[in-house]
Every structure is written in C-alpha cells, then in structure tokens.
Amino acid sequence: MTLADVAYAPELTSHDAEIEEINAEAFGPGRFTRAAHRIREGGPHARDLSFVATENGHVIASVRLTPIAVGEGKAMLLGPLAVRPSWKNLGIGRKLMGMAADAARARDVRAIVLVGDAPYYGPLGYVQVRPGTMTMPWPVDPARLLVMELVPGAAAALNGMVVHEDAARA
C-alpha cells in the first residue's frame, strides 16, 4: 500500500456504492443534516467534474462537484471530499481537489464554494466568503464558508441563497 499503487480517474456510476461507503465512514449519519447535503439533494452532481482515487480497482477517495446558483451567479459546490482513514494525510484529497478544479476551469466554471476548515483549504486557494453575501439553507459557521475564484472577481457575482442549479431553474 503505497502512493505508487494509487490511480486517479473520473468518477463512474460503478463507483457509487464505494463512494457512499467512504462518505458514511468519513461523515457518519450526521452528513444528511448538513447544509451542503441539503443543497446536493436538489439535483445531481457533475459526474464529469468528480474524481476518484483507486488502489487495486477499489475506491479509496473521492471528490464531487455539484452545480449551484447563488442569486444570479453560478458556481460549483465541492464535496463531499472523503479519503479512507488508512490513506489519509498522503496528499490524495489535495490531488483530487486539484483535478476537480482543473476540470472545472476547463469547463469555464468561475468559482468553487465549499464548507470546510480554512487552515486545510486555504493553501489550496480557498478564502472565506465575504460576510453577508452567501446564505446557506441551514446554519453554517460563516468562517467555514469558503470560495476559490477560478476567474478573478468571480465571487462578486455570488450573492444570495445557495441552491442546487436545478432548483434555481424550477
């Protein structure tokens, strides 16, 4: 079990069961009560912008991006990002996040939003959302609402309630 054994690939439907298992292991049943989960319930994630890490054909980590609308602006919501415990702290999650950001940039996505810890995500380019600009559907510590602009100034267009892009069209 070494990093040389890890392969990275776009997410496939055949990965769904293992991804759900990893998310259950990482976040437990409380994951269904989180604001980000509530947004993701509004529609599908962008499978073409979501990635897995595998070892011997088994998923050991995954990251998903979900299309969101924030007022009149559009972005992607990152998460869940989960890595099996025996593979943590090896850079796998960071690599998956970089792959997702690169794919989003190539698709002209302007920004990625997430709920997470600034000390972890800050070095990857995420900064705290300007207070009072974005509202999550459930309470979130404002210090944990982060954004990475893929296009400079893109966060300025993100003002209002964060919803799944499909819910914004309904």
Number of C-alpha atoms within 10 A of each C-alpha: 9 8 11 7 11 19 15 17 13 17 21 12 8 8 17 12 11 15 26 14 13 22 21 15 14 16 12 11 10 9 15 13 10 15 16 24 16 17 21 20 13 17 16 13 20 15 15 15 24 26 25 27 23 17 16 10 11 14 23 23 26 30 26 24 28 25 23 26 22 23 17 11 18 23 29 27 26 24 22 23 21 24 25 16 12 9 16 13 10 12 12 21 20 17 15 24 23 13 20 22 23 15 16 22 17 11 11 12 19 20 25 26 25 22 23 19 14 17 11 10 20 15 10 13 12 22 20 20 20 16 10 9 15 18 19 20 15 12 9 15 9 16 15 17 22 21 26 24 20 20 12 10 10 18 24 12 16 23 18 16 17 25 25 26 22 13 14 15 7 5
